[in-house]
Amino acid sequence: MSVKSKKTSVDLTSWNRSEHFHFFKGFDEPFFGITTHVDCTSAYQRSKTEGFSFYLYYLYQSLRAINESIPFRYRMEGEEVWLYERIHASTTLLREDKTFAFTFVPYTDTFEEFVEAARAEFDDAKNSIGLRMSENTNRADVIHYSSIPWFPFTAISHARDFKCQDSIPKFTFGKFYEEGGNKKLPVSLHVHHGLMDGFHVGQFLELFQQFLLD
């Protein structure tokens, strides 16, 4: 599925974090990362009661929060910064032969539409070979998602090619675990420090948590 996202150029002469951007953009490693957890108790229970995919539900709610969080929609392209109108998901999917494929799932206005698009994309990916890279999986208006559903984690790092310019946030979800009668979902975020700070990550996490509790 091809989906075009509108984008607006950010005026670096008046942007209130222009100096921050120029400071960090030349770093060998401009990303910073955090690992935390969100309470997924009610989201998990709802998925079981209503019979939908728990994974797709929290993936959708994270995208919903991202699309309401301006800093997560910034992308560095060359010497410019652009603000995308809508951000989608570029995820990894594990095949039966234990290799993974890249997938692209567009963010939609409803969870039902998102599930329909994801199922079609995942079915196609399961019957493919190789990394399955495409124009969609390589686009800028995505979040790079991965999942490690076999164990919870307290830290994670990512393979990076430092020769290639990159400003796309990286999200990883782990296996949920029980604590104090509640279910906790590990989540790791790696983001470009020239485009956001810890404050913005905290705002996003609060919104993501709120959506999981709705």
C-alpha positions, 0 to 999 in steps of 0.5 A: 500500500502506498501512502503519501504523507505531507510534510512542512519545512521547519524554519531553522532561523526561528525554530526554538531548538535550532541551536540544539539541532546544529549541535547534535546533528554532527555527532557520530552518535546523535541518538539517545535511548531509554528503556522503561515499561508501560502498564498494559493490564487493561489493554491485554484484558481488552484484547482477550475479551474482544478477540483482537491482536494484543500486539497490533493494539499496542502498536496502534496506540503507540502510533496514535500517541506518536501522531499527536507528538510533534517532535516524533514527526520531525525528520532531518533530511540533508541540512533541513528539518521537515515536519511530517503530517502523519507517521506510519509503522515500519516493523519487523516480522518473523517468518516460520524459517526464523528469518525476519522481513521488513513490513510497512503498515500505514497509520489509519484513523481507526484501529479496525482499518489498521488491523486490516492493513496489517494482516494483508501486509503480514500475510504477504511478508510471511510468503516472502524471502530476504529482508523485503526492503522496499520504497515504503520500508525505506521512507522517512515518515515511519517509526522503526519498530521491532519486537522481542516477545520471548523475554522482558529486557531492561536495556537494548542497543541497535545495529547502526550504520553511522555513514548513513544519515538517520533521524528515524526513532527506533522502538522495541517492545519486549515480553510483558511480565507480571508485577504487583498484579499488573502486566508491564510491557517493556519498551525501548526508545532511541531518538535523535537528540537534535530533534527532541529531548528527554522531556518530549520522550516523557510526554509521549510515554504519558500519552501512550500510557493513557491510550493503553488505559482507555 
